């Protein structure tokens, strides 16, 4: 059970503002468990990306404390945070530094003074994890957006963090590449035991999460399982959030007197409809 797992991240009273008279995050307190898949949702300006920058040490909170695997993070041990948390940004081009995927992955390892004798094995291992081992020597300009995003993920995996944050990482991809990255998130969680935190607007992705966190105007508004979150449609409407397609379809079917149960998984809904024939 998730409740029995070690706490990967503990936020206690985290507040932040880009200016003195504005609060972008307001007293955020929450725990994220080891090997948990979390989706963070909310409208633009809700504080989602600010939270991801706090978690990765790119921003320092105005107030509150962060614990990472039980250890309080401060300026003196920020390396502990950066060794254990990696982030994948929205635009893969912003993370691509090398001329080829191999160069790009090697760059982070070189910065950490990894033994060159070990680098080749690390690069091969992580590229196999994300299925790009055949792209290692391809020029960056010839890669698709989805392929570049996989290179960015491989570059993070090479450092072997326990926690990986995806900050709107699928929003600039085509539907096929988006689906592949969402599947990869689940593989990282289920097969490689990573803690995955996804900042997203994609309600279809949220369905697969262990828990969902809703931010609104810098405040933690609600937290729960996808089922708990999506069963309160009035609440979602009040904070201008959509529901997954499966629930939209359920509502449309019920409106024409087809008796189906609300279901988050589209395949389960299809099976239920099939049984009604």
N, C-alpha and C positions, 0 to 999 in steps of 0.2 A: 504494500500500500504506500502511496505517496507520503502520507502523514508520518511514516516511520523513517523516511529518508532524512539525511543530514540537510540542514539549511545551507544552501549555496550562497544566498544573498539575504541580508537582513537590513532593511532601510527603516530608520527610526527618526521621524520628524524632519524629513529632508525638505528644505525650502531653498529656492533659488530665484534670482531675478537678474535679467541682463542690465537693468538700470535700477537705481536706488528706490525709485517710486513705483516700480512694477514688480509683481510677484508672478513668475511663470510656473513655479511649482510651489505648492502651499501645504506644508506639513504632511508629506507623504510617508506613510508607515505601512510596510508590507514585507512579507517573507516569500522567497522563491526557493523551492526545494531542489536538491540535487537530482539530475536526470528528469526534470520536469519540462514540459513544453508549454510555454506561456505566450499568449497573444495579448498585446496591448493595443487597444483601439480607442478612438475618440476623434472628434472633428479637428480640422486644422487649427492650430493654436491652442490645443488642449494640453500640451506639454509633453507629448510622446517622445519626440526627438530630443528634447531637452533632457528627459529622463535617461535616454540612452547615452547621452554625452556625459552625464553625471556618473553613470555606471562604469563607463570606460575611462574615467579620469580626465576627459577632455575639458570638463568644467568642474569647479570646486563648489560644493553647496554652501549657501549662505548660513545655513543652520542644519543641525541634525547629524546623525552618524550612519556610516555604512560599515557593515560587517561582511567579510568575504570568507566563507568557510570558518566562521567563528572568530576571525581576527579583525579588529577595528582597523579600517583603512585611514591612513593619514599621509601627510607629505613625505614622511620619512620612509614609509614602506609602500609607496605608490607602485613600485615594481611588482609587488605581490599581486596587485590588481591587474596590471597590464600583462603579466605572465599568464593569468588565469581567465581573462576575458578578451575575446576577439570580436570585432564588429565588421559586418558587411554593409556597405552603404548603398544608397539608392541607385547611383549612377556608377556602373562598373568601370567606366573610363577614368573616374576620379581615383580609383585604387590601382590602376594598371600603370606600373612604373617601368618595367623591363620591355625590351623589344619583342620578346617571346614569352610564353607562359613559363618556361624553364627559368629564364632570367628573372621574371617577376617573383616567382616563389623563392628563388635563391637569394633575392635581395633582403628579405626579412631575416633569413637564416644568417646571412653574412653580418647583418647589423647586430645579431646576437652572438657573433663570434663562434658559430657552430663549426666544428672540425670539417674541413672540406671533404674528408674521406667519408663522413657520415651524410653529407648533404645529398648526394646522388640517391642514396637509399630512401631518405626522407621524402625527397621530391617524387620518386617513383611510387612510394606508398600512398601519399596524399592524392596524387593525380589518379591513381586507381580507385581511391575512395569516391571520387567525384566523376569518374569515367571520362577523363580527358587525357589519358596517357598517350593517345595517338596525336595529341595537339602540341606536344612540348616544344617543337621547333618551328611552329607556324607563326608568322608575323602577326602582331597584335591587330593590325589594320584589316586582316583577313578573317578575323574571328567575329562571330555573331555576338549580340548582346548577352544571350544566355550562356554562350561559351566563356565570355569574359567574366561573367558573374561566377561561373564555376571556378575559374582561375583565382578570382578573389577569395572564394571559399577555401580553395586548396592552399593559398598563401596563409590564411588564418590557421588552417588545420596543421600546417607545418610547424607552427609554434606550439601546437598541442594544448590549447586552452581548454579548461573544463566547461566554460560557458561561452556560447556564441550568440551574438545579438545580430539579428537581421533588421536593419532600419529601412523599411519600405523597399526591401531588396528586390521585389518582383514587380514594382509599379511601372517600370520602364520597359518591361519585357513583353514579347508577343505571347499569346495564349499558350502555345506549346512550351516555350521556355519557362513561362510562369509555372505551369503544372509540374515541370521537371524539378524546379527549385523547391517547390512545396513538398514534393515527394522526398527530395534530398533532406529537407529539414527533419522529416519523420525518421529517415534512415539514421541521421546523426544522433537522434534521440534514442531510438530503439536498438540499433545495432552497435553504435559506438559510445553509448551511454553519456552523451553530452547533454548539458542543460541548454535548451534552446529558448531564446526570447525573441519574439517577432513583433516588431512595430508594423502594423498593417491597417489597410482600409478594406482588405479582401475578406468579406464575410464567409466565403467558401473555405478559406484557409482556417478561419477561427473555429469552424466546426470540429476540426481535428485536434484542437488544443486540449491539454489537461485542464487548464484554467484560463479565464479571460479577465483582464483588468481594463476597466473603463476609466479614462481620465476626461475631465471636463473643466475647462478654464483653470487648469493647474491643480485641480483637486482630484483625489481618488474617490470616484463616485460610486463604483460598485465592483465587486470581485466575486467570481464563482465559476462553476463549470459552464460549458456552452449551453447545456440544457437549462440551467438556472438563469442564465443571462437572457436567452432568447424566448423563454416562456412568458416574459413580461413585455409584451409588445407595446403597451402604452408608455412604459418607461423608455424603451428604445426610440419611440416616436418623439417623445419629449426632448431627447438629447440628439435628435436628428441622425440616428443610426439606422441602417438598413437591416433586414433580416436575410438569411441565406435563401437562395433560389428555391430550395426544397420546401421551405415554409411558405414562401410566396405562392408556390404551385399548390400546396395543400389548401391554402385559403381560397384560391381560385376554384379548385375542385369542389370544396364544400359549398361555395356560393351557387353551384349548379347542382346541388344535392347529391354529389358523389361522396359517400361516407368513408373518409380515410382519416387515420390518426396523424397528428402533427409528428413529423419525423425530420431530424436534422440531416440524415444521410439520404442522398438522392437515390442511391441504389436500393435502399430499403423501401423507399416510397414507391419506386417503380415496381418492385416485387409485390407490394401490397395492392397496387392498382391492377397488376396482372391477375392476382387471385380473385379480383372482383368480376373478371370476365366470365 
